[in-house]
Amino acid sequence: MKINWGTAIVLVFIGFISFILYFVVRMNTEQKFTHDLVTEEYYKEELAFQKEINAEKKRKNSGRCYSN
């Protein structure tokens, strides 16, 4: 059976859409792939992280850091 180029393009397109939909469904249904970027205590966590950043900058500026 010979497939013309138009049929081949449609089959490849359907295959690609199926591939993408498979991963979309898989990522939305499996619990091990849940990575929530928003938390209830966003500002509290951001302030704690900012304190870590400030401490790192202070440590680097104090001359005790031997790496770049």
PDB file with one MODEL, atoms N, CA, C and O in Angstrom:
MODEL        1
ATOM      1  N   MET A   1       0.836  -1.174   0.000  1.00  0.00           N
ATOM      2  CA  MET A   1       0.000   0.000   0.000  1.00  0.00           C
ATOM      3  C   MET A   1       0.884   1.240   0.000  1.00  0.00           C
ATOM      4  O   MET A   1       1.791   1.365   0.823  1.00  0.00           O
ATOM      5  N   LYS A   2       0.621   2.134  -0.904  1.00  0.00           N
ATOM      6  CA  LYS A   2       1.403   3.357  -1.014  1.00  0.00           C
ATOM      7  C   LYS A   2       0.628   4.514  -0.384  1.00  0.00           C
ATOM      8  O   LYS A   2      -0.560   4.702  -0.647  1.00  0.00           O
ATOM      9  N   ILE A   3       1.327   5.287   0.454  1.00  0.00           N
ATOM     10  CA  ILE A   3       0.713   6.430   1.123  1.00  0.00           C
ATOM     11  C   ILE A   3       1.240   7.701   0.469  1.00  0.00           C
ATOM     12  O   ILE A   3       2.451   7.879   0.339  1.00  0.00           O
ATOM     13  N   ASN A   4       0.340   8.578   0.059  1.00  0.00           N
ATOM     14  CA  ASN A   4       0.797   9.830  -0.537  1.00  0.00           C
ATOM     15  C   ASN A   4       1.262  10.779   0.559  1.00  0.00           C
ATOM     16  O   ASN A   4       1.066  10.500   1.741  1.00  0.00           O
ATOM     17  N   TRP A   5       1.876  11.896   0.181  1.00  0.00           N
ATOM     18  CA  TRP A   5       2.480  12.800   1.152  1.00  0.00           C
ATOM     19  C   TRP A   5       1.446  13.485   2.042  1.00  0.00           C
ATOM     20  O   TRP A   5       1.739  13.771   3.203  1.00  0.00           O
ATOM     21  N   GLY A   6       0.270  13.750   1.539  1.00  0.00           N
ATOM     22  CA  GLY A   6      -0.775  14.388   2.342  1.00  0.00           C
ATOM     23  C   GLY A   6      -1.232  13.486   3.477  1.00  0.00           C
ATOM     24  O   GLY A   6      -1.402  13.940   4.608  1.00  0.00           O
ATOM     25  N   THR A   7      -1.432  12.207   3.175  1.00  0.00           N
ATOM     26  CA  THR A   7      -1.826  11.245   4.207  1.00  0.00           C
ATOM     27  C   THR A   7      -0.720  11.086   5.238  1.00  0.00           C
ATOM     28  O   THR A   7      -1.005  10.968   6.430  1.00  0.00           O
ATOM     29  N   ALA A   8       0.525  11.081   4.809  1.00  0.00           N
ATOM     30  CA  ALA A   8       1.658  10.944   5.723  1.00  0.00           C
ATOM     31  C   ALA A   8       1.731  12.134   6.679  1.00  0.00           C
ATOM     32  O   ALA A   8       1.988  11.963   7.871  1.00  0.00           O
ATOM     33  N   ILE A   9       1.505  13.330   6.159  1.00  0.00           N
ATOM     34  CA  ILE A   9       1.530  14.521   7.017  1.00  0.00           C
ATOM     35  C   ILE A   9       0.430  14.444   8.066  1.00  0.00           C
ATOM     36  O   ILE A   9       0.669  14.756   9.232  1.00  0.00           O
ATOM     37  N   VAL A  10      -0.762  14.035   7.671  1.00  0.00           N
ATOM     38  CA  VAL A  10      -1.875  13.915   8.614  1.00  0.00           C
ATOM     39  C   VAL A  10      -1.565  12.865   9.671  1.00  0.00           C
ATOM     40  O   VAL A  10      -1.839  13.087  10.850  1.00  0.00           O
ATOM     41  N   LEU A  11      -1.003  11.728   9.278  1.00  0.00           N
ATOM     42  CA  LEU A  11      -0.658  10.683  10.241  1.00  0.00           C
ATOM     43  C   LEU A  11       0.419  11.139  11.216  1.00  0.00           C
ATOM     44  O   LEU A  11       0.338  10.846  12.408  1.00  0.00           O
ATOM     45  N   VAL A  12       1.419  11.846  10.725  1.00  0.00           N
ATOM     46  CA  VAL A  12       2.467  12.370  11.603  1.00  0.00           C
ATOM     47  C   VAL A  12       1.874  13.404  12.560  1.00  0.00           C
ATOM     48  O   VAL A  12       2.216  13.418  13.743  1.00  0.00           O
ATOM     49  N   PHE A  13       1.009  14.248  12.073  1.00  0.00           N
ATOM     50  CA  PHE A  13       0.361  15.268  12.908  1.00  0.00           C
ATOM     51  C   PHE A  13      -0.487  14.622  14.003  1.00  0.00           C
ATOM     52  O   PHE A  13      -0.427  15.046  15.157  1.00  0.00           O
ATOM     53  N   ILE A  14      -1.265  13.615  13.661  1.00  0.00           N
ATOM     54  CA  ILE A  14      -2.085  12.898  14.640  1.00  0.00           C
ATOM     55  C   ILE A  14      -1.189  12.195  15.666  1.00  0.00           C
ATOM     56  O   ILE A  14      -1.490  12.196  16.860  1.00  0.00           O
ATOM     57  N   GLY A  15      -0.099  11.602  15.201  1.00  0.00           N
ATOM     58  CA  GLY A  15       0.838  10.953  16.114  1.00  0.00           C
ATOM     59  C   GLY A  15       1.461  11.941  17.085  1.00  0.00           C
ATOM     60  O   GLY A  15       1.592  11.643  18.272  1.00  0.00           O
ATOM     61  N   PHE A  16       1.845  13.104  16.602  1.00  0.00           N
ATOM     62  CA  PHE A  16       2.442  14.134  17.453  1.00  0.00           C
ATOM     63  C   PHE A  16       1.449  14.638  18.489  1.00  0.00           C
ATOM     64  O   PHE A  16       1.797  14.781  19.661  1.00  0.00           O
ATOM     65  N   ILE A  17       0.218  14.907  18.073  1.00  0.00           N
ATOM     66  CA  ILE A  17      -0.810  15.365  19.002  1.00  0.00           C
ATOM     67  C   ILE A  17      -1.076  14.303  20.065  1.00  0.00           C
ATOM     68  O   ILE A  17      -1.235  14.630  21.241  1.00  0.00           O
ATOM     69  N   SER A  18      -1.125  13.036  19.661  1.00  0.00           N
ATOM     70  CA  SER A  18      -1.335  11.954  20.623  1.00  0.00           C
ATOM     71  C   SER A  18      -0.192  11.894  21.625  1.00  0.00           C
ATOM     72  O   SER A  18      -0.424  11.700  22.819  1.00  0.00           O
ATOM     73  N   PHE A  19       1.028  12.058  21.156  1.00  0.00           N
ATOM     74  CA  PHE A  19       2.209  12.050  22.020  1.00  0.00           C
ATOM     75  C   PHE A  19       2.134  13.172  23.050  1.00  0.00           C
ATOM     76  O   PHE A  19       2.387  12.938  24.232  1.00  0.00           O
ATOM     77  N   ILE A  20       1.797  14.366  22.627  1.00  0.00           N
ATOM     78  CA  ILE A  20       1.704  15.510  23.530  1.00  0.00           C
ATOM     79  C   ILE A  20       0.557  15.311  24.527  1.00  0.00           C
ATOM     80  O   ILE A  20       0.731  15.567  25.719  1.00  0.00           O
ATOM     81  N   LEU A  21      -0.589  14.867  24.067  1.00  0.00           N
ATOM     82  CA  LEU A  21      -1.728  14.656  24.961  1.00  0.00           C
ATOM     83  C   LEU A  21      -1.444  13.576  25.993  1.00  0.00           C
ATOM     84  O   LEU A  21      -1.889  13.682  27.136  1.00  0.00           O
ATOM     85  N   TYR A  22      -0.704  12.532  25.605  1.00  0.00           N
ATOM     86  CA  TYR A  22      -0.324  11.482  26.542  1.00  0.00           C
ATOM     87  C   TYR A  22       0.459  12.081  27.713  1.00  0.00           C
ATOM     88  O   TYR A  22       0.169  11.773  28.869  1.00  0.00           O
ATOM     89  N   PHE A  23       1.444  12.930  27.427  1.00  0.00           N
ATOM     90  CA  PHE A  23       2.241  13.516  28.490  1.00  0.00           C
ATOM     91  C   PHE A  23       1.472  14.556  29.302  1.00  0.00           C
ATOM     92  O   PHE A  23       1.715  14.698  30.501  1.00  0.00           O
ATOM     93  N   VAL A  24       0.566  15.272  28.683  1.00  0.00           N
ATOM     94  CA  VAL A  24      -0.256  16.235  29.423  1.00  0.00           C
ATOM     95  C   VAL A  24      -1.138  15.495  30.428  1.00  0.00           C
ATOM     96  O   VAL A  24      -1.236  15.900  31.586  1.00  0.00           O
ATOM     97  N   VAL A  25      -1.769  14.426  29.992  1.00  0.00           N
ATOM     98  CA  VAL A  25      -2.624  13.644  30.884  1.00  0.00           C
ATOM     99  C   VAL A  25      -1.782  12.992  31.976  1.00  0.00           C
ATOM    100  O   VAL A  25      -2.184  12.964  33.140  1.00  0.00           O
ATOM    101  N   ARG A  26      -0.630  12.475  31.610  1.00  0.00           N
ATOM    102  CA  ARG A  26       0.244  11.807  32.590  1.00  0.00           C
ATOM    103  C   ARG A  26       0.721  12.798  33.661  1.00  0.00           C
ATOM    104  O   ARG A  26       0.715  12.467  34.847  1.00  0.00           O
ATOM    105  N   MET A  27       1.129  13.989  33.265  1.00  0.00           N
ATOM    106  CA  MET A  27       1.613  14.967  34.233  1.00  0.00           C
ATOM    107  C   MET A  27       0.493  15.466  35.144  1.00  0.00           C
ATOM    108  O   MET A  27       0.750  15.810  36.298  1.00  0.00           O
ATOM    109  N   ASN A  28      -0.729  15.511  34.653  1.00  0.00           N
ATOM    110  CA  ASN A  28      -1.841  16.008  35.459  1.00  0.00           C
ATOM    111  C   ASN A  28      -2.439  14.953  36.373  1.00  0.00           C
ATOM    112  O   ASN A  28      -3.129  15.307  37.329  1.00  0.00           O
ATOM    113  N   THR A  29      -2.203  13.670  36.121  1.00  0.00           N
ATOM    114  CA  THR A  29      -2.827  12.629  36.928  1.00  0.00           C
ATOM    115  C   THR A  29      -1.886  11.991  37.937  1.00  0.00           C
ATOM    116  O   THR A  29      -2.362  11.509  38.965  1.00  0.00           O
ATOM    117  N   GLU A  30      -0.593  11.960  37.706  1.00  0.00           N
ATOM    118  CA  GLU A  30       0.330  11.311  38.628  1.00  0.00           C
ATOM    119  C   GLU A  30       0.730  12.266  39.749  1.00  0.00           C
ATOM    120  O   GLU A  30       1.096  13.414  39.500  1.00  0.00           O
ATOM    121  N   GLN A  31       0.654  11.782  40.972  1.00  0.00           N
ATOM    122  CA  GLN A  31       0.927  12.612  42.139  1.00  0.00           C
ATOM    123  C   GLN A  31       2.401  12.945  42.302  1.00  0.00           C
ATOM    124  O   GLN A  31       2.724  13.968  42.905  1.00  0.00           O
ATOM    125  N   LYS A  32       3.308  12.119  41.787  1.00  0.00           N
ATOM    126  CA  LYS A  32       4.729  12.402  41.977  1.00  0.00           C
ATOM    127  C   LYS A  32       5.205  13.591  41.135  1.00  0.00           C
ATOM    128  O   LYS A  32       6.318  14.080  41.332  1.00  0.00           O
ATOM    129  N   PHE A  33       4.381  14.051  40.212  1.00  0.00           N
ATOM    130  CA  PHE A  33       4.755  15.181  39.374  1.00  0.00           C
ATOM    131  C   PHE A  33       4.122  16.487  39.825  1.00  0.00           C
ATOM    132  O   PHE A  33       4.135  17.461  39.072  1.00  0.00           O
ATOM    133  N   THR A  34       3.568  16.538  41.027  1.00  0.00           N
ATOM    134  CA  THR A  34       2.955  17.782  41.496  1.00  0.00           C
ATOM    135  C   THR A  34       4.018  18.639  42.164  1.00  0.00           C
ATOM    136  O   THR A  34       4.577  18.260  43.193  1.00  0.00           O
ATOM    137  N   HIS A  35       4.285  19.766  41.588  1.00  0.00           N
ATOM    138  CA  HIS A  35       5.235  20.730  42.121  1.00  0.00           C
ATOM    139  C   HIS A  35       4.518  22.069  42.192  1.00  0.00           C
ATOM    140  O   HIS A  35       4.459  22.809  41.210  1.00  0.00           O
ATOM    141  N   ASP A  36       3.981  22.368  43.349  1.00  0.00           N
ATOM    142  CA  ASP A  36       3.245  23.615  43.513  1.00  0.00           C
ATOM    143  C   ASP A  36       4.221  24.773  43.628  1.00  0.00           C
ATOM    144  O   ASP A  36       5.099  24.772  44.490  1.00  0.00           O
ATOM    145  N   LEU A  37       4.065  25.748  42.769  1.00  0.00           N
ATOM    146  CA  LEU A  37       4.921  26.919  42.796  1.00  0.00           C
ATOM    147  C   LEU A  37       4.369  28.001  43.709  1.00  0.00           C
ATOM    148  O   LEU A  37       5.098  28.911  44.105  1.00  0.00           O
ATOM    149  N   VAL A  38       3.107  27.912  44.042  1.00  0.00           N
ATOM    150  CA  VAL A  38       2.489  28.911  44.896  1.00  0.00           C
ATOM    151  C   VAL A  38       2.179  28.256  46.241  1.00  0.00           C
ATOM    152  O   VAL A  38       1.621  27.160  46.294  1.00  0.00           O
ATOM    153  N   THR A  39       2.542  28.930  47.314  1.00  0.00           N
ATOM    154  CA  THR A  39       2.257  28.410  48.643  1.00  0.00           C
ATOM    155  C   THR A  39       1.359  29.394  49.383  1.00  0.00           C
ATOM    156  O   THR A  39       1.198  30.541  48.964  1.00  0.00           O
ATOM    157  N   GLU A  40       0.787  28.940  50.469  1.00  0.00           N
ATOM    158  CA  GLU A  40      -0.081  29.795  51.275  1.00  0.00           C
ATOM    159  C   GLU A  40       0.723  30.900  51.958  1.00  0.00           C
ATOM    160  O   GLU A  40       0.233  32.021  52.098  1.00  0.00           O
ATOM    161  N   GLU A  41       1.924  30.605  52.375  1.00  0.00           N
ATOM    162  CA  GLU A  41       2.777  31.548  53.097  1.00  0.00           C
ATOM    163  C   GLU A  41       3.864  32.110  52.171  1.00  0.00           C
ATOM    164  O   GLU A  41       5.048  32.089  52.507  1.00  0.00           O
ATOM    165  N   TYR A  42       3.451  32.606  51.020  1.00  0.00           N
ATOM    166  CA  TYR A  42       4.408  33.053  50.008  1.00  0.00           C
ATOM    167  C   TYR A  42       5.321  34.160  50.536  1.00  0.00           C
ATOM    168  O   TYR A  42       6.540  34.064  50.399  1.00  0.00           O
ATOM    169  N   TYR A  43       4.763  35.192  51.125  1.00  0.00           N
ATOM    170  CA  TYR A  43       5.568  36.337  51.552  1.00  0.00           C
ATOM    171  C   TYR A  43       6.491  35.972  52.711  1.00  0.00           C
ATOM    172  O   TYR A  43       7.624  36.448  52.785  1.00  0.00           O
ATOM    173  N   LYS A  44       6.006  35.133  53.604  1.00  0.00           N
ATOM    174  CA  LYS A  44       6.822  34.684  54.726  1.00  0.00           C
ATOM    175  C   LYS A  44       8.027  33.881  54.213  1.00  0.00           C
ATOM    176  O   LYS A  44       9.149  34.078  54.679  1.00  0.00           O
ATOM    177  N   GLU A  45       7.792  32.983  53.260  1.00  0.00           N
ATOM    178  CA  GLU A  45       8.878  32.184  52.700  1.00  0.00           C
ATOM    179  C   GLU A  45       9.833  33.047  51.877  1.00  0.00           C
ATOM    180  O   GLU A  45      11.040  32.805  51.864  1.00  0.00           O
ATOM    181  N   GLU A  46       9.293  34.049  51.195  1.00  0.00           N
ATOM    182  CA  GLU A  46      10.142  34.941  50.403  1.00  0.00           C
ATOM    183  C   GLU A  46      11.065  35.752  51.302  1.00  0.00           C
ATOM    184  O   GLU A  46      12.231  35.958  50.963  1.00  0.00           O
ATOM    185  N   LEU A  47      10.566  36.212  52.435  1.00  0.00           N
ATOM    186  CA  LEU A  47      11.395  36.973  53.366  1.00  0.00           C
ATOM    187  C   LEU A  47      12.500  36.096  53.964  1.00  0.00           C
ATOM    188  O   LEU A  47      13.626  36.557  54.149  1.00  0.00           O
ATOM    189  N   ALA A  48      12.184  34.852  54.260  1.00  0.00           N
ATOM    190  CA  ALA A  48      13.200  33.938  54.782  1.00  0.00           C
ATOM    191  C   ALA A  48      14.266  33.674  53.726  1.00  0.00           C
ATOM    192  O   ALA A  48      15.454  33.618  54.045  1.00  0.00           O
ATOM    193  N   PHE A  49      13.855  33.515  52.485  1.00  0.00           N
ATOM    194  CA  PHE A  49      14.813  33.286  51.411  1.00  0.00           C
ATOM    195  C   PHE A  49      15.663  34.533  51.173  1.00  0.00           C
ATOM    196  O   PHE A  49      16.856  34.426  50.886  1.00  0.00           O
ATOM    197  N   GLN A  50      15.061  35.705  51.289  1.00  0.00           N
ATOM    198  CA  GLN A  50      15.812  36.948  51.118  1.00  0.00           C
ATOM    199  C   GLN A  50      16.861  37.088  52.210  1.00  0.00           C
ATOM    200  O   GLN A  50      17.954  37.593  51.954  1.00  0.00           O
ATOM    201  N   LYS A  51      16.545  36.647  53.429  1.00  0.00           N
ATOM    202  CA  LYS A  51      17.533  36.664  54.509  1.00  0.00           C
ATOM    203  C   LYS A  51      18.720  35.766  54.173  1.00  0.00           C
ATOM    204  O   LYS A  51      19.863  36.109  54.477  1.00  0.00           O
ATOM    205  N   GLU A  52      18.454  34.619  53.548  1.00  0.00           N
ATOM    206  CA  GLU A  52      19.542  33.730  53.134  1.00  0.00           C
ATOM    207  C   GLU A  52      20.411  34.401  52.068  1.00  0.00           C
ATOM    208  O   GLU A  52      21.637  34.307  52.111  1.00  0.00           O
ATOM    209  N   ILE A  53      19.775  35.069  51.124  1.00  0.00           N
ATOM    210  CA  ILE A  53      20.520  35.759  50.067  1.00  0.00           C
ATOM    211  C   ILE A  53      21.381  36.863  50.670  1.00  0.00           C
ATOM    212  O   ILE A  53      22.551  37.004  50.316  1.00  0.00           O
ATOM    213  N   ASN A  54      20.804  37.649  51.584  1.00  0.00           N
ATOM    214  CA  ASN A  54      21.555  38.730  52.221  1.00  0.00           C
ATOM    215  C   ASN A  54      22.727  38.191  53.038  1.00  0.00           C
ATOM    216  O   ASN A  54      23.808  38.781  53.035  1.00  0.00           O
ATOM    217  N   ALA A  55      22.520  37.084  53.731  1.00  0.00           N
ATOM    218  CA  ALA A  55      23.608  36.477  54.510  1.00  0.00           C
ATOM    219  C   ALA A  55      24.729  35.992  53.583  1.00  0.00           C
ATOM    220  O   ALA A  55      25.908  36.129  53.910  1.00  0.00           O
ATOM    221  N   GLU A  56      24.372  35.440  52.458  1.00  0.00           N
ATOM    222  CA  GLU A  56      25.383  34.980  51.493  1.00  0.00           C
ATOM    223  C   GLU A  56      26.175  36.164  50.930  1.00  0.00           C
ATOM    224  O   GLU A  56      27.396  36.084  50.801  1.00  0.00           O
ATOM    225  N   LYS A  57      25.491  37.254  50.598  1.00  0.00           N
ATOM    226  CA  LYS A  57      26.186  38.448  50.096  1.00  0.00           C
ATOM    227  C   LYS A  57      27.106  39.027  51.166  1.00  0.00           C
ATOM    228  O   LYS A  57      28.231  39.432  50.876  1.00  0.00           O
ATOM    229  N   LYS A  58      26.622  39.063  52.397  1.00  0.00           N
ATOM    230  CA  LYS A  58      27.421  39.591  53.494  1.00  0.00           C
ATOM    231  C   LYS A  58      28.666  38.739  53.713  1.00  0.00           C
ATOM    232  O   LYS A  58      29.754  39.259  53.958  1.00  0.00           O
ATOM    233  N   ARG A  59      28.490  37.425  53.622  1.00  0.00           N
ATOM    234  CA  ARG A  59      29.618  36.510  53.796  1.00  0.00           C
ATOM    235  C   ARG A  59      30.649  36.693  52.688  1.00  0.00           C
ATOM    236  O   ARG A  59      31.852  36.685  52.945  1.00  0.00           O
ATOM    237  N   LYS A  60      30.175  36.859  51.454  1.00  0.00           N
ATOM    238  CA  LYS A  60      31.098  37.053  50.333  1.00  0.00           C
ATOM    239  C   LYS A  60      31.834  38.379  50.444  1.00  0.00           C
ATOM    240  O   LYS A  60      33.012  38.465  50.099  1.00  0.00           O
ATOM    241  N   ASN A  61      31.151  39.415  50.923  1.00  0.00           N
ATOM    242  CA  ASN A  61      31.776  40.735  51.034  1.00  0.00           C
ATOM    243  C   ASN A  61      32.702  40.843  52.227  1.00  0.00           C
ATOM    244  O   ASN A  61      33.524  41.758  52.278  1.00  0.00           O
ATOM    245  N   SER A  62      32.597  39.935  53.191  1.00  0.00           N
ATOM    246  CA  SER A  62      33.435  40.017  54.373  1.00  0.00           C
ATOM    247  C   SER A  62      34.838  39.484  54.136  1.00  0.00           C
ATOM    248  O   SER A  62      35.718  39.689  54.972  1.00  0.00           O
ATOM    249  N   GLY A  63      35.068  38.816  53.034  1.00  0.00           N
ATOM    250  CA  GLY A  63      36.403  38.314  52.705  1.00  0.00           C
ATOM    251  C   GLY A  63      36.675  36.914  53.214  1.00  0.00           C
ATOM    252  O   GLY A  63      37.782  36.406  53.035  1.00  0.00           O
ATOM    253  N   ARG A  64      35.710  36.278  53.835  1.00  0.00           N
ATOM    254  CA  ARG A  64      35.898  34.919  54.324  1.00  0.00           C
ATOM    255  C   ARG A  64      35.620  33.877  53.259  1.00  0.00           C
ATOM    256  O   ARG A  64      35.867  32.691  53.480  1.00  0.00           O
ATOM    257  N   CYS A  65      35.122  34.283  52.133  1.00  0.00           N
ATOM    258  CA  CYS A  65      34.803  33.348  51.064  1.00  0.00           C
ATOM    259  C   CYS A  65      36.028  33.180  50.172  1.00  0.00           C
ATOM    260  O   CYS A  65      36.606  34.166  49.714  1.00  0.00           O
ATOM    261  N   TYR A  66      36.421  31.943  49.926  1.00  0.00           N
ATOM    262  CA  TYR A  66      37.609  31.662  49.116  1.00  0.00           C
ATOM    263  C   TYR A  66      37.258  31.261  47.696  1.00  0.00           C
ATOM    264  O   TYR A  66      38.160  31.076  46.878  1.00  0.00           O
ATOM    265  N   SER A  67      35.981  31.120  47.376  1.00  0.00           N
ATOM    266  CA  SER A  67      35.588  30.768  46.007  1.00  0.00           C
ATOM    267  C   SER A  67      35.015  31.986  45.316  1.00  0.00           C
ATOM    268  O   SER A  67      34.768  33.013  45.948  1.00  0.00           O
ATOM    269  N   ASN A  68      34.803  31.865  43.999  1.00  0.00           N
ATOM    270  CA  ASN A  68      34.283  32.981  43.216  1.00  0.00           C
ATOM    271  C   ASN A  68      32.844  33.175  43.460  1.00  0.00           C
ATOM    272  O   ASN A  68      32.236  34.075  42.881  1.00  0.00           O
TER     273      ASN A  68
ENDMDL
END
